[in-house]
Amino acid sequence: MKTDGAVVSGISTTATIDIQASNVVVKNVRVHQRDGMFGIAIRHGRNVTVQDSEIYGDPGEHRLMVGIKDIYADSVGTRLVRNDIWAVATGIQIDAGPTAW
């Protein structure tokens, strides 16, 4: 997703949601990846919100590596609100820290 101000809502996917824009809102989504690297990847994003979403792999050897990942550790203003992240090696991996949980 490369469009500033985009809103992704109400979808279910087995693919990574790859955010490469600012002011993006991801809400009420389900990301289920088996053997995946990232559920949601943020690349150079500003003010990205992930809210009320479920991000997960399969338990055991097929767990997801990272639920939400700031790929280049330079995203700022990230808001993470009421997400259910499970069957992952690491739930959230960001550098600057979220502005909300």
C-alpha positions in Angstrom: 0.0 0.0 0.0 1.7 3.2 -1.2 -1.2 5.7 -0.9 -1.0 8.3 1.8 -4.2 8.5 3.8 -5.4 5.0 2.8 -7.8 3.1 5.0 -7.9 -0.7 5.0 -10.9 -2.1 6.9 -12.9 -5.3 7.2 -10.7 -7.6 5.2 -9.2 -11.1 5.9 -5.9 -12.0 4.2 -3.1 -14.5 4.3 -0.7 -12.0 2.9 1.4 -9.3 4.6 -0.1 -5.9 4.7 2.8 -3.9 3.5 2.5 -0.2 4.3 4.8 2.3 2.4 2.8 5.5 3.1 1.8 7.9 5.8 -1.4 8.6 7.6 -2.6 5.0 6.9 -5.3 3.3 9.0 -5.6 -0.4 9.2 -8.7 -1.5 11.3 -10.8 -4.5 11.8 -8.7 -6.8 9.7 -7.5 -10.4 10.1 -4.1 -11.3 8.9 -3.4 -15.1 9.1 0.1 -16.1 7.9 1.5 -19.6 8.1 5.3 -19.6 8.1 5.3 -15.8 7.3 7.8 -13.1 8.2 5.5 -10.2 9.0 1.7 -9.7 9.5 1.9 -6.0 9.0 5.1 -4.3 7.7 5.6 -0.6 8.0 8.3 0.9 5.7 9.2 4.6 6.3 5.6 5.3 7.5 4.4 8.3 9.5 1.3 8.3 11.6 0.2 4.7 10.8 -2.7 3.3 12.9 -3.4 -0.4 13.4 -6.6 -0.9 15.4 -9.0 -3.6 16.5 -7.2 -6.2 14.3 -6.1 -9.9 14.7 -2.7 -10.9 13.4 -1.6 -14.5 13.8 0.3 -17.5 12.5 -0.2 -21.1 13.3 0.9 -22.4 16.7 4.1 -24.4 16.9 6.5 -24.5 14.1 4.3 -22.5 11.7 4.1 -19.3 13.8 4.5 -15.9 12.3 7.9 -14.2 12.9 6.6 -10.7 13.7 3.0 -9.5 14.1 3.7 -5.8 13.4 7.2 -4.7 12.2 8.8 -1.3 11.5 11.1 -2.6 8.8 13.7 0.2 8.7 13.2 1.4 12.3 12.3 4.9 11.1 8.5 5.1 11.3 7.1 7.7 13.6 3.7 8.3 15.2 2.7 4.7 15.0 -0.5 4.0 16.9 -1.4 0.4 17.9 -4.8 0.1 19.5 -6.7 -3.1 20.8 -5.0 -5.6 18.5 -4.9 -9.4 19.2 -1.5 -10.7 18.1 -0.8 -14.4 18.7 1.1 -17.5 17.5 4.1 -15.2 16.7 7.8 -15.2 17.7 7.6 -11.4 18.3 4.4 -9.5 18.6 5.5 -5.9 17.9 8.9 -4.8 16.8 9.3 -1.0 16.3 12.0 1.4 17.1 10.5 4.6 18.3 7.7 3.1 20.3 4.0 3.3 19.7 2.0 6.4 20.7 -0.9 4.2 22.0 -1.6 0.5 22.8 
